[in-house]
């Protein structure tokens, strides 16, 4: 039997590459496994984040509805749009920072979000009805304000 050092250099190089690829590839393959069960603490954190998201969403929608109720003409529409974007501007993105321009926020997804959404379904439906009524009322006023349209789109998205 030959010693390992007596093999040709090409064989030694191939053996080295094979061992290196196994060492580098194994952690990457394990990190990509999303099917791993989540621990109880991870589930609690997801549920807490989902509850916080909906709490903030409801607060933002209430403020948006209050601002939309004040719209009577184009001047008040611009004020309402500014008030709404004060709360939704961070989510929509486009803000210049030292590190560059920020993008739109990602809405959390998952099992925890579904659970919290189910619990807050009636409250969200009521707020959406109020929001739709105000949007319809403003539509009847025939106000042309692109800022307000952008703000309403942000409210409906986030």
Secondary structure, 3 states (H helix, E strand, C coil): CCCHHHCCHHHHHHHHHHHHHHHHHHHHHHHCCCCCCCCHHHHHHHHHHHHHHHHHHHHHHHHHHHHHHCCCCHHHHHHHHHHHHHHHHHHHCCCEECCEECCCCCCCCCHHHHHHHHHCHHHHHHHHHHHHHHHHHHHHCCCCCHHHHHHHHHHHHC
